[in-house]
């Protein structure tokens, strides 16, 4: 009989975060934003290959918030670190971050709010990007939502 456990594992790693997980993360982030009285938010979840899984934009969230949230998550995935760490790198290596922003066709915003999503074992599942409040507040919504969903948030540099 053929062992399918390897096939299942490789498929799960390829897919990353599920729609159900992504939806729970988004709803948790928005709930935290409402509970703390933040401005209208936009939350995007990407799988580990950078493909959109889910996105919600609250009523009143400004025009570019979906693109900003996506770019925070995409940049985090592309560089293997939270967008806060990318911002720190931009402060010391601005030419490098400008170059990778160009390579990413503008899909990189080096401020807090883009957080890598890992499972309890540390495997990368995707990233969440949030925009609407101050960057630290955006990141706090992501971290809180991931914690409530039983997932790990990576806001710092390489894991």
N, C-alpha and C positions, 0 to 999 in steps of 0.2 A: 504494500500500500504506500502511496506517495505521501511524504511529509509536507503538509501545506502550511505549517506554522511559519516557515520562512517567507512564503508568499504573502501570508496575511501581514506579517511584520513589515515587509517592504512596502506593501500597499498602504498601510497605516502611516508609515513614515513619509511616503510620497504625498498623501492627502493632507497631513497635518491636522489642523483644528477642524472640527466638524461644524456644520451649520448650527446645530443645537448649542454647542459650546460658544460659538461666536455670538449667537443671539443672547445667551445668558451674560456674556461679558459686556456686550453693548447695553443691555437693560440694567445691569449692575452699575455701570459707569454713569448712565443717565440718572439712575436713582440717587447715587451719591451726589451728583451735581445738583439735583433738586433739593436734597436734604441739607446741603450746605449753601444754598441760595446763589448758585453761580448763574452766569449768563447762559442763554441757550447754547447747547453744545451739538457738535457733530462727532460721531464715533464711527470709525472704520476698522474692520478686522480683515487682515490678509492671511492667506495660508503661507506655509513655509517657502513656497515658490513665488510669493509676491502677488498671487491672484486674489482679487476681492472675494470674500466669503459673505460678508454682510456689512451694511452701513445704515445708520439712522441719522437724520438731520432734524433736530427739534425745530418747531415753529419759532420763527424769529432769529434763527441762526443765520449769520450773514453769508453773503454770496460765495466767497472763496473758502469757507470752512471745509467743505468736502475735499477739495484739492489739498488744503493744508493738512488735514487729518491723514489723508492717503500718503502724502509725501513724508510725514513724520514716521509712519509705519514702514513705508517702503525703504526709506533711508536707513532705519534701524536694521531691517533685514539685510539690506545690501552690504552693510558694514559690520554686521554681527555685534552690534552694541546699541543700547538705548540712544534715543536722539539727544538726551541730556549729555551723554558722553561725547556725542558728535559735536555738540556745541562747545564743550571743553576743548576738544581737538581743534575746532575752528579758531578758537582764541589763540592757540599756539602755532597752528599750521594753516593759516587762512588760504594760502595758495592751493594746498592739497584738498581742502574741503571744497573750495570753488571748483577745482578740477573734477572731483567726483560728483558734484552737483551737476556739472555740465554732462558728464558721462551718463548720469541718471536722467537726463533730459528734464532737469528741474525738479524731479521727484525726490527731493531731499530737503528737509527743513531742520537745521541743526539747533533746535531748542527742545526743552523737555516737553513730553507729551506723546512720544513714540516709544513704545515699550515692547520688548521681545516677550513672547509667551512660551513658557516651557511647562512640560508636564511635571509631575512629582518626581520623576526619575531624571529630570534635567534635559529631556529631549526637546528640541525646538519644534513648536507647533505652528508658529506664525508670529504676527505682531499686531498690536492695536495702536491706532493713532487717534488722538483726541484733540479737538480745537474748539475754542469758544471762550475760554477764560484766560487767565495768565498761565504761562507754560507750567509752572510748578503745580497749579491747581488742576490743569489738564492731566498731568502725570499722576497726581494723587487719585484722581477718579479711576484711572487705569489700574493702578496698584491695588486699590480697594476692591474693585470689581474682580480682578484676577484672584485675589485672596479669597473672596467669598465663593468663587467658582472652584476652589481647590486647585488652582493653577499657580505657577510661579511667575513673578514679574522680574525681568532683567532690565534694569535701568542703567547699569554701569557698562564698562568695557567688556571685552571678550570673556566669555564664560569659561 
